[in-house]
Amino acid sequence: MSNVFDVIVIGAGYIGSSVAYHLCAAGLRTALFDQGSMAAGASRASYGSIQIQDLELSKSVELIRLARTRLATLEENLEQKVGLRRIGGLLLIENENQWQMMEARLKALHSQGIHSELVPAAHLREVEPRLDTSTLLGGLYHDDEGQIDPFRLIWGYLVQARRLGLQEFYFTEVTGFDVKNGRLEGIITPHEYYSAGRVVLCTGAYTRQLGRLLGREWDIQYILGQAMVTDPAEPVLHNHISSASFFEETPADQEGAVRVGLAISQSIHGHLLLGEAMVVADTFQSWVPNQSLQAIAGYVLRCFPSFCRLRVRRSWSAPVAYTPDWCPWLGPVPGIEGLFLATAFRSTVVVTPLIGELVTKLVTGGKCDLNIDNFLPERNLDYAH
């Protein structure tokens, strides 16, 4: 097998699998690397929710708007079903501050042509019948969101990419980059060197770690998102449920502190996905502290007491990347010709089909159909040489 490629993609989650497929479809000899298996990072912990009304409003509306148009033909393009379905989204409001925030957010959404509505507590059960509304003021409701099976989607991209010649390298850690005179020429792993003039990092929380191999201190942070899943149940939820508390300003958490928000969905297979606890950490771990499980369970049962008999099948912890302005890093890296980033997306599921397309256009032609100035890597030029 040759170690020479046109493009190397690092990270085999949502974004990496989409990018790899689109590059192969464009006729480029492409390799996909991951230090674990496919969907080994945050993608394996995803609910598959296609969320619209919680998008970052100041810079990301056009990105989400364009991305949504790609969903209509997704299953046709992949030649298989990926569990795509329409559901609603409901942000629960628990105090007066959140109500005021959601009122302001509603106006902003409407100004962008996104229809949402504030539902007072007295009418919430018309939207979500099993919800206990006794401690709620209401909710912000959007009826046109969606859900997908994360593993079917990622697998669908990989199956199609393999037919087009994709080479895959799993459990293969990238330990260095070969950069000569400001131009990328390949990557280094513990056992082999792989040549490619272009490399795309789709590495989420691991991106900062890889940046240090290049002498860059990229401001991409992460939290450990923690959740759990139950045995299958009859359909009990109509919407993806989360809390408006995610939009409240909170003091910076100390390392190891557990902060709990509400995030509940029912998968296409009937499992209840329950979360979420967020822990600030400086290590990647898959185990979940007992206090996180207790906090999640307590929050869920306050809102849905009837879930008390559901049996939890497993729990997980996964590193979830974010940036200070909540916008992704998308585009070429200045000072290193041939290196591109596509990472730290806030609404990853909905943008997955589009990002593969945009990155391929950037790699092959140096430009794409969307103005990405707000998402360019190192847009603040705050890094160390």
N, C-alpha and C positions, 0 to 999 in steps of 0.2 A: 504493500500500500504506500502510495506516495505521501510525503509530508509537505507537499507544496500545494497551496491553495490561493485562490483569488481573495477570499475573505474568511476570517475566523470570527465566529460569534461565541462569546463567553457568557454562560448563564442560560440554562435550559428550562426556564419557567414560561409564563405567559408570553412575555415580550420576546425573549430569546427564540422561542419556537416559531413565533410569527415572523420575526426578522429572518431566521434561517430559511423558512419556506419561501418568503418573497424573494430573497436573494437567489435561491436555487431556481425559482420560476423565471428570474431575469437572465438565467444562463450562466451564473457565476459558480465556479467550483468552490463549494462552501463546506466548512467544518464547524461543528458545534461542540463546545467543551463545557463541562461542569465538574466541580470538585466532588459532587455527589451524583445522584441519579437525576432523571428528569423531574422537574417540579420539586426539587429538594429544599428550596428556600421558602419564601413567603407564599409562593403559588400553591404549595401543598396545603396551606392552612386557610386558603381563600374560601369564602362562602359562595363564590361565583355570582355575586350580586352586581347587577348593572344599575348603578345608582346615578341619578341625575341631579336631584335637588340639593345634594350636599356638595356639589362641585365648587372649586375655587373660582369665585365670581369675577375677580378683577382682571384675570389674564387668560383663563382657561376655557371660556365659553365657546369660542370658535373651534377649539380643539375637540371639545365634547360634541358640539353640533355636527361637525364633519364626521366624527367617529361613529355617531349613531346611524348615519346613512349606510355604513358598511355592514351593519348587522342584518339588513334585509336579505342580502345575498350570501351570508356567511356559510350556511349549511350547503347551499348549492355549490359554492366554490370549493368547499372541502369534500364534497361528494359523500357526506355522512351527517347523521343527526348528532348534535352536540348538546341536546337538552335545552335549547333556547326556548324560553317562554316569557310571556308578559305577566308581571305582577306589579302591585303598587308598592310605594315606599311611605313609611309613616315615622316622623320624628316626634317623639313624645315630649310634651312640655310639662315640667314639674314645678316650676316656680315663676314668679312674676317677671324676673329678669329674663328668663328664657322666652317668655311670651313676647316681651318687647323685642328681643333679638329676632324672633321668628317673624314678627310683624314687619320689621325692617327687611328681613331676608325675603319675605313674600313679595314686597314691592320691587326688590332688585331682580328677583326671578321673573316677575311679570314684565319688567322693562326689557328683559332679554327674550321674551316670547315663550317662557317656560311656565306652563299652567300648573300652579299648586294652589292649595286652599288651606286656610286655618279652620280646623274643626274643633269646636268647643267640647269639653269633656262629656256633656250630656248626649252628644251624637257620635262619640268615638266608637261605640260598639256597633254602629251601623257600618263602620269601616272594618273593624276587627272584633268580631262577636265575643271572643273568649277573654278579651282584655278587661282587667279590673281597673276601673277608672277612678276609684275612690281617692287616690292621692295625686291625680293629674288635673291640670288646667285645660289640656287639649292636646292638639297635635298638628303638625304641618304635613299635609298629605299630597302626594303626587301619584296619580293613577297609572302612569305610563313609564314604569321602570322595568326591570326584568331580571332574569336569572339564567345561568348556564351551568353545565357540569364542567368544572375546571379541568378535570383529567381527560374528559372526552375532547375538549377543545385543544388542549396541548397535544394530546395523542393524534388528533386529526391533522394538525399542522405537521407533526413529525412523520406520519405515514405518507402524506403527500410529498414532503421534502425528500424522503428516502427514494421515492419513485423518480425523483429528479436528480438523484446523485448525492444527497447529503451524506457526509461522513460524521459519525458521532463518537465522542470520546468522553465517557462518563468515569467518575471517580478518578479524574485526572486534574490535579491542582496546577494552576498557572503560578509559577514561582518567579517569573521575570519576563521582561519585554526587551526585544532587540531593537534599539533605536540608534540609528547612525545619522549624524548631521541633521538632526531634527525630523528624520523620517522613520516611520515604523517599518521594520522588515520581517518581524516574526515574534513568536512567543516561545518561552522556555518552560518546560515541565521537568519534574524530577528525573525522567528517563529519556526524553526526546526533545528535539528542537523542531518547531513547525514554522515553515516560511509562509508569510502572507503580507502583502503590502497594505492591507486594510484589516482592522480589527474593530469589532463593535462590542462594547461592554454593556450587557443587560443583566447586571449583577446585584441590583438592589442594595441591601445592607452591606454587602461585601465590597461595594465599589470603592469606598474610602480606603480599605485595606489594599486593594490593587493599585489605587492611585499612589500610595506611598512607595510602591516599587518603581514608580516613574518620577519620584521626587516631588509629588504634588500632595498637598493637604486639602483635599476636597471636603467642603462643608456639607456632607451627606451623613446625617445621623440615623439612628434607628432605636426603636423600642422593641421589647419582646411582647408580641401580642399573644394572648392566651385565651383559649376557648375550649369547649367540649361538645361532643355530639352524642345524641341519644340513639337508642334502638328505633327502628322505623315505627311510625304511628299513622293512623288515619289522618287525612288532611285536617289540620287544626289552625293553620295560619293562612291569611289571605295576602299578607304583605311582608316585605322586609321591615323589621321594627328596629329602630335605634333611638337614642336619646338626644335631645337638643343640647344636653350638657357637653357634647363634643365641641360645641361652638363657644363655650364659655372660656374666658381667660382664667388660667389656673397658675399658681406659683410653680416654678420649676421643681420637679420631683427629685428627691435624693435617690442615689443609686440604691436599688433594691426595694424602694417603696412601691406599693401596689395601688394603682388607681383603676377604678372600675367604672365602665360605661355600659350601656345596654346595646346589644347587637344580636338580634334573633332572626333566623330564617328557617324555613323548612325546605330541605333539598328536594330535587325532583324524584328522589328515591324514598322520600318520606321521613328521613332523619331530621330531628330538630338540631340546628346548629346554634349553640348558646354561648354568648360572650358578652363583653370581653373584658379581660383584665389586661392592663398595660403596665409593664415593669421596665424601668430604666436600668440598663445593665451595660457592662463593657465586655461581655462574653456572649457567645451564641450557645443556647441550650435548648433542648427539646422537652425536658421535663417541666412540670408545672407545680409550683409550691402549693401546699394544702390551703393556705390562706386565700390564694387566688380562686381555687375551686369553690370554697365556701362563699366568697364574696360574689362570684358569678351566680351561684345557685340562689343566694338570698335575694339578689336584685331581680332575677328572672321570676321567682315565686311571688314577689310583691306585685308584679304586673300580671302574671298568669298563674294563680294559685292552682288551677286545674292540672298544671304540669307536674304536680307533686309525685305522681305515680310513674312518671317516665323514668326509665333506667338509663343511666349514662354508660355509654359503651367505651369511650376513650376521651382523652384530653390531649392538648398539644400546646407547644410554645414555638413561635417562629419569629425571626427578626424582620421587622417591617420598616423600610426606609422612609425617611422624610427629609425635606429641606427647610430652611428657615422661612422661606416665602411660600411653602406648600406647592411649589411648581416643580415639574420634573426637570431633569437635565437631559436635553435632547439636541444632538448636533455634533459637529466636529470639535475636537479639543485643540485650542490654540497652541501653537508651538510644537505640536507633534503631528506631522502630516500622516494621514492614514488612520488616525484613531478617532473613533466616534463613541458617544455615550447615548444610551437610551435607558434611563433608570429613574427610580424614585417617583413613580407615578402615584398620584393620590387615588384616582379612579381607574385602576389598571384594567379591569375586565372590559369596560366599554371601549377603551382606546386600543386594545390589543390588535384587532385587525388592521386598523389605520396605521399604527406605529410601524409595523412591518413594511407597509407600503412606503411610508415617508422615509424611513431609514434607507431603503433600497434606492430611492431616488437621490438621496444625499450621497450615497456611496458611488452610484454610477454617474451622476450628473452634477453633483455639487449643490443642488437646490431641490426644493420640494414645493408642493401646492399650498402649503400653510406657512404663514409668517411665524417663525419660531424664535424671534428675537428675545421673547420673554423666557425662553427655555434653554437658551444656549449654555453649554457648560462653562463654568468659571465666568459667568456673566458679571460677577462683581470683581473678577480678577484678584480674588483673595486666596492666594496659594503661595506656598513656599517652594523656591527652587532648591 
